[in-house]
Amino acid sequence: MHPDPDGDSDMLNKNTIAAFMVASAAFFSTPLAAADRPPADARPLSEIVAALERQGYGPIVEVDFDDGRWEIEAYRQGRKFDLRVDPHSGALLSERADD
């Protein structure tokens, strides 16, 4: 690296760091969208997982809440499935083999 007699690279680095800090602060201060959180009256996730296990699913390897429903990846009889579950009733909305 060659010295910069004008100090331009130091200014560029400071501007880059400042821009990164502002962008990070904006990202981390933004609340999650309401559709990405279970509603207040949703069944506890532990109940939903227990119900799926009673139906023969397990292990459950990933759980995410998106678009107003639980999206769950789980195995049954050695096959992996993508499941969609209603957060209020716990009903299985869809089951798709993930091959």
PARO-30873 format. One record per residue (C-alpha): x, y negated, z negated. Coordinates in pm, whole numbers, plus 50000, padded with zeros to 5 digits. Layout:
residues N
XYZ;...
//
This chain:
residues 99
500005000050000;501374966250095;501044936349868;498384911549978;499844876649943;496414860449977;494774882449714;492004892049958;492074928949867;491624920649497;488604899349580;487194926849804;487644952549527;485934929849273;483034923549512;482684960749582;482674969149212;480164941549140;477864953249419;478074989149291;477224978248936;474204958249052;472934987049266;473445011648980;471604989548735;468684986048976;468545023549035;468685033548668;466235006948554;463545017748802;460905038948627;460015072648771;457005072148998;453855084048825;453575113049071;456945126148950;455795130648589;453145154348459;449955136548356;449305131347986;446505157347988;448575184248163;449055218348006;452435222347840;455035236248077;455765264047829;452165276647872;452465275848250;455765294848244;454345320648001;451315326048229;453565331148531;455665356048337;452495375248244;451735376748618;455095393648679;457245363748777;460705361948631;463255350148614;462055315048678;465055297148825;463865261848903;461035239348790;460235205048929;457215182048912;456485165549246;453415152249427;451175158649128;451935195649083;454555219048945;456925233149207;458525264649073;461035289149214;460715323649061;461405360049134;458905388449134;459815424249215;463245412849333;461905387049581;462185349349545;458995328449570;458175291449591;455115285149375;452845254749343;450925252449017;448155228748907;449335209848596;445845207548444;444505242748484;447755261848530;446215278048838;448545290949107;447805269149410;450185286049652;452805313149669;455315314849952;458115340149988;461455322150002;463535345250220;
//
